[in-house]
Amino acid sequence: MDFDRYDRIRPIRWMGDHLALLDQRKLPFVVEDVACGDSDAVAAAIRDLVVRGAPAIGISAAWGAVLAGRGIEAGDGADALSKLAPALDRLQAARPTAVNLMWALARVRRALRVAGENWREVLECEARAIEAEDLAANRHMGALGAALIEPGSGVLTHCNTGSLATAGFGTALGVIRAGVAEGRIARVFASETRPWLQGARLTVWELLQDGIPATLVGDGAVAHLIKGGQVQWVIVGADRICANGDVANKIGTYSHAIVARHHGARLMVVAPSSTVDMATASGDDIEIEMRDPAELLSVGGVRMVAEGVQAWNPVFDVTPAGLVDAIVTERGVVHQPDANRMAALFGAQAGV
Ligand SMILES: CSC[C@@H](O)[C@@H](O)C(=O)COP(=O)(O)O
C-alpha cells in the first residue's frame, strides 16, 4: 500500500505551543488552519465543527488536555487531575455522540492518576500515543476491510471518514483507499450528507487529492442508485458502536442501510476499537446530538426556507445491528454482529 500517495492530509497538528486544526468548515475552497492556544479553544473547535469525525475529536481533546496542563501548577498527576477537571469536563461536553471523545479523555485521566512529577510529559505522551495508534489502526483496518470486497465492486460511502476525520488515512475511506489501490473497487460513490455536506465538501475533496475518481450523489438518490445494481458495499464509519452491535453514525446512514438490505447490497462499518462502547447496551441508550435548525434552513450561509417554519436537525442516527454485515476494527472483523459476537472480540471493554 502506497501511503505516500494515499495518506497525505493531516487535520490535526501539534505545534509545540498550540494545536493547528485544519478548518473543515471552509473546505474545499479555503485550506486554512485554526490555531488553538488553550483547551477552551479546542472545545470550541470541536463544538463548531472546525474539527469533526469521531477519532479526530478524541485526538484533538487529548491535545486540548495538554494545553490545559500548560495553564496550571501541580506537584503530581493526581494534583494536576483535580486542577484540570473543569477544563476536561468542558472538552468532554463539546459533543455528545462520538464515544471517542469520552474514551480519549478517560485515557488522559487514567494516565494522570498514576503520573508523578513528570505529569506534563506523561500527558503529552498520551496524546501522541492516541494519535499514533489511530493512524496505525486505520491502516490495518484498510487491509482487513478491503479483503472483504470482491474485485470489480462498486461502493458507496456517506459523510466523511477519511484523513480529515482521523489521525490520517481514514476508517471507511481508508478501506476504500486500500480497495482502490488493490484493484478491487471499480466505482466510488459519495452521498452528499445534508445538511453539513461532509460527503460533498470533504470526501470528494479527499478522493480527488488521491486521484480516485468519485461520483457524488444526493442523499435522496441513494435508493435509486443501489436499486440499479451499481453498489455492492455501502461502507461507513461510526461514532459509537454498542455492545449489541448497533451503530450510531451520521444521519442518513440508517436509511442507506435499509436500502442496502432491501436490494441485496452489504453494509460494512469501519471503526477503531476506541469507537466501541461495551458499556452502552444498545442504540436506544445513545444520546443523539441535535444541532441548530439554522444548519437545515440555510445552504452555505444563505437562507433557503421561508421564515416561520420549524426544523428538526438530529445529526446522527442508529442503524440496528441486524442491518450490518460486517464491523471492521483493528482487532478483527465481526461478521453479522450481535451481542455474543461483539463480546467475543471486545469482552467487557470498559468503554468510557
Ligand atoms: C471516521 S469518522 C466516523 C464518524 O464520526 C463519521 O461517519 C461521522 O458521522 C462524523 O460526523 P460529524 O458530525 O461530521 O463529526
The ligand as an SDF file (V2000), in Angstrom:
LIG
                    3D

 15 14  0  0  0  0  0  0  0  0999 V2000
  -14.0650    8.2030   10.9740 C   0  0  0  0  0  0  0  0  0  0  0  0
  -15.3360    9.2930   11.2260 S   0  0  0  0  0  0  0  0  0  0  0  0
  -16.7470    8.3540   11.7180 C   0  0  0  0  0  0  0  0  0  0  0  0
  -17.9070    9.2050   12.0500 C   0  0  0  0  0  0  0  0  0  0  0  0
  -17.5250   10.1300   13.0400 O   0  0  0  0  0  0  0  0  0  0  0  0
  -18.4740    9.9230   10.8180 C   0  0  0  0  0  0  0  0  0  0  0  0
  -19.0580    8.9900    9.9760 O   0  0  0  0  0  0  0  0  0  0  0  0
  -19.4840   10.9480   11.2500 C   0  0  0  0  0  0  0  0  0  0  0  0
  -20.6270   10.6380   11.4500 O   0  0  0  0  0  0  0  0  0  0  0  0
  -18.9680   12.3100   11.5130 C   0  0  0  0  0  0  0  0  0  0  0  0
  -19.9440   13.2120   11.9490 O   0  0  0  0  0  0  0  0  0  0  0  0
  -19.5390   14.7290   12.1570 P   0  0  0  0  0  0  0  0  0  0  0  0
  -20.8080   15.3930   12.5940 O   0  0  0  0  0  0  0  0  0  0  0  0
  -19.0210   15.2290   10.8570 O   0  0  0  0  0  0  0  0  0  0  0  0
  -18.4870   14.7460   13.2450 O   0  0  0  0  0  0  0  0  0  0  0  0
  1  2  1  0
  2  3  1  0
  3  4  1  0
  4  5  1  0
  4  6  1  0
  6  7  1  0
  6  8  1  0
  8  9  2  0
  8 10  1  0
 10 11  1  0
 11 12  1  0
 12 13  2  0
 12 14  1  0
 12 15  1  0
M  END
$$$$
